[in-house]
């Protein structure tokens, strides 16, 4: 799933980016309310994790903008404020859940999963399953299958495949893959992307006659069904 973290505490934002990414999500981060509002209202996200105390525009202002544009986008508010009136205000303005800092990461993951499932059941959020031909990816259970065969993927391979599958039919450059999967500025001297794609292809395509992951010379990689 694609998540947006709006959090001005740099260390916490990095921690959330890393932890959520390791659990199969594609994560963008904004460190102030103005940038967070722009991304949340203009981007394509499955859930927003929103801090209350933000520079520029506070979390309540960001939440109001989200609800004006995207009434069904799940929002989990994160805050050091534990006063009942603050939690009530957030929920009344449209937050779907509220988590007080400091929190256990396991609880955060459980709440994120619950909100994503709730949105799916209500028809308000994108499906938590992605599919192409006989390939199926369950984003919540993190299970990948081709036909009746389960694919044994590492965390990075799953994240790479989820990104390719979400943007199936689009050619993704090595730079894009490096930024989205490894959160790194692409260095032309590293072959980390090529190695990861080769390992993924060995599991995804090599055992099967019909290939889905294709190399576009000089441009990058694309996941698509090229069956006649």
SVG drawing of the C-alpha trace seen along z (x, -y; Angstrom):
<svg xmlns="http://www.w3.org/2000/svg" viewBox="-19 -28 50 53">
<polyline fill="none" stroke="black" stroke-width="0.4" points="0.0,0.0 1.1,-3.6 1.2,-5.6 1.9,-9.3 3.6,-10.2 3.3,-13.8 5.6,-14.3 8.0,-17.1 10.1,-15.1 12.9,-13.9 13.9,-10.8 10.4,-9.6 9.6,-10.2 12.7,-8.2 11.7,-5.4 8.2,-5.2 9.5,-5.3 11.9,-2.5 9.5,-0.3 6.5,-0.7 8.7,-0.2 10.0,3.1 6.4,4.2 5.8,3.9 4.4,0.3 5.6,-2.4 6.0,-5.5 6.3,-9.2 7.2,-11.7 6.4,-15.4 7.9,-17.3 5.5,-20.3 1.8,-20.9 2.0,-22.8 3.8,-20.1 1.8,-17.4 -1.5,-19.1 -0.3,-19.4 0.7,-15.7 -2.3,-14.4 -4.8,-16.2 -3.0,-15.8 -1.4,-12.4 -2.8,-8.9 -2.5,-7.4 -4.2,-4.5 -3.7,-6.0 -2.2,-9.1 -0.4,-9.1 -0.8,-12.7 0.9,-14.5 -1.0,-17.2 1.8,-19.7 3.2,-20.7 4.9,-23.9 3.1,-25.9 -0.3,-24.3 -1.2,-22.1 -2.6,-18.6 -6.2,-19.8 -5.8,-22.2 -4.3,-19.4 -7.2,-17.1 -9.8,-19.7 -8.2,-20.0 -8.1,-16.2 -11.7,-15.8 -12.7,-18.7 -11.0,-16.8 -11.0,-13.1 -13.7,-12.2 -12.9,-8.5 -9.1,-8.6 -8.2,-6.9 -6.3,-9.2 -4.5,-8.0 -3.5,-10.9 -0.3,-10.8 0.3,-13.2 1.9,-13.8 -1.3,-15.4 -3.2,-13.0 -6.0,-15.3 -9.5,-13.9 -10.7,-17.2 -7.8,-17.0 -8.7,-13.4 -12.4,-14.3 -11.6,-17.3 -9.6,-15.1 -12.2,-12.5 -15.0,-15.0 -13.1,-16.6 -12.8,-13.3 -9.8,-11.4 -10.4,-7.6 -8.2,-6.8 -5.9,-8.4 -2.6,-7.1 -0.8,-8.9 3.0,-9.1 5.1,-7.3 3.5,-4.2 4.6,-0.6 5.3,0.0 3.4,3.2 0.3,1.3 0.8,-1.2 1.0,1.6 -2.2,3.2 -4.1,-0.1 -2.8,-0.7 -3.9,2.8 -7.3,2.4 -7.9,-1.0 -6.9,0.5 -9.2,3.5 -12.1,1.3 -11.7,-0.9 -11.7,2.1 -14.9,3.5 -16.6,0.2 -15.6,-0.2 -13.8,-3.4 -10.2,-2.3 -8.3,-0.6 -8.3,3.2 -5.6,4.8 -5.0,7.4 -3.1,6.7 -3.3,9.0 -1.9,9.4 -2.5,12.5 -2.0,15.4 0.1,13.3 -1.7,12.3 -0.3,10.2 -2.0,9.9 -0.7,6.6 -1.9,7.3 -0.8,10.9 2.2,10.2 1.6,13.4 2.6,13.6 1.4,16.4 1.5,17.3 -1.3,19.7 -1.3,22.2 2.4,21.7 3.5,19.5 6.4,17.2 8.9,17.1 10.0,13.4 12.2,11.4 10.8,8.1 12.7,6.1 11.5,8.4 7.9,8.1 8.2,4.3 9.8,4.2 7.1,6.5 4.3,4.5 5.7,1.2 6.0,2.8 2.5,4.3 0.9,1.1 2.4,-0.7 2.0,2.2 2.4,1.3 4.7,-1.7 8.4,-1.6 10.2,-2.3 13.8,-3.5 16.5,-2.2 16.5,-5.6 12.8,-5.3 13.2,-1.8 16.2,-2.8 14.3,-5.8 11.0,-4.0 12.3,-0.6 15.7,-1.4 15.1,-5.1 18.4,-6.0 19.7,-8.4 20.6,-6.3 24.4,-5.8 25.2,-4.7 28.1,-2.6 25.9,-0.3 24.1,2.7 21.7,3.1 18.6,2.7 19.8,5.1 20.7,7.7 17.3,7.4 15.4,7.6 17.4,10.6 16.6,12.4 12.9,11.4 12.8,12.6 14.2,16.0 11.3,16.5 8.6,14.7 9.3,15.7 11.9,18.4 9.8,21.3 6.9,20.3 6.5,20.3 4.7,17.0 6.9,14.0 5.6,10.9 8.8,8.9 10.5,7.3 13.6,5.2 13.4,2.2 16.9,1.5 18.2,-1.9 15.0,-2.8 14.3,-0.4 11.8,2.4 8.1,3.0 5.6,5.5 3.0,6.4 1.1,9.2 2.3,9.5 0.2,12.6 -1.2,12.4"/>
</svg>
